[in-house]
Amino acid sequence: MNPFASQVSLNMQGQHDTVDTHKYSVILPTYNERKNLPIIVWLLAKVFTEHDLAWEIVVVDDASPDGTQEVAKELARVYGEDKIVLKPRAGKLGLGTAYVHGLNFCTGDFVIIMDADFSHHPKFIPQFIKLQKAYNLDIVTGTRYRSTATPALSDAQPGGVHGWDLKRKLVSRGANFLAATVLNPGVSDLTGSFRLYRLPVLRHIISLTVSRGYVFQMEMMVRARALGYTVGEVPITFVDRIFGESKLGADEVVGYAKGVWSLFTTV
């Protein structure tokens, strides 16, 4: 039996607070997120401040035509340029390379990757940190498809998805089932993009990752398992974007299936 999963251990989690001396860097890739960016930044700042955590947000904007960069600059004036770090790029260069670019400017011990469209609520970040500290994990990833955390966490609530129609839910479930069957990655939500990494771990994994687009997230988890890094999961509720349009299309679905096969044959 895992001693950390006993009821006594679960009851003790969070009862003996110690000062968290780590700094947390959030990488936010953006494209046309002018309306969402102020909301997500405010929520992130609120969570980090309430939990007395050192933090910064690295905004990687791919030349958004809607004024996202101007909003980011204004946020930097409000919160401080040490808190909101705008590092734009010349055009739409892909999600994976956005993380690579953002990593060059992270000064934290841990890096959090998440969507800027409010699909991922910052309220789950303290649970990510709590699970990481409890089990000294290398990676903590959010999952829409578990009712409990793994390893065990006392105050985790069931995950879920809100705002998707039945077709979108079936596509997501099917994609994760396909990947789990073929790749055996050891996590329940392989296509999720809300995660906490140790900075050196993320740099190592990302240096080996070759996929692009939505397959990028999947490959990082598969490689993490192959490299022997420890991974935990925290249930999250995923909410479809508030403003703007989803960037998921038929090409991404086809690319995902090809990506699963590629990882099966190469990793």
C-alpha angles and dihedrals in degrees: 000000000000105000091209089061095057118113091245091055092046091051091052095053109111094004096104108048120197128187111271105224094181125105121225122212119198118203111205115186108200140190119167093345098136093129097041100043098073091049097050093043092051091050093047092049090048093052095046093046094047090052094043094239128155110238151164134186119219109201112202106191122186099213095287111200093208097073099263092143093053089052090049091052091052091049089052089056090050100044100024132265089260089061102039110043114184114202107170129188132213098252147333102318102159139270098269095053089047089063091046090051093046093049089064089068102039115116098177131103091232131036125211119200120195143142120275094214095083092254087122115053115216090220088086094059094085088056090051089052093044093053092045092052094044094056102020091240127183094213136018118192131188118239130200092191107059131076094204136037121254118245091032120276120183102221102037116130127207116278127233149151127256128190099025124118120230093264093055092047092050092049092051094045091047092049092052092045091051092049094044092050096046102034106025092212097173095237130094099219109046095163096053120115104197108100147142120219136180103248096239091046093053091047091051096047095042091051089061098041115104104172124103135210120008093345088066093077092048094050092051091058093046091050092046090058093045090051092051099245117156116246131191130188130218120191112242136180112237116209121195114247118286100212130023133018131298114258094211114110142157092278090058092051092052091044090052093055090049090048093054090053092046092052091046091056099040113030 
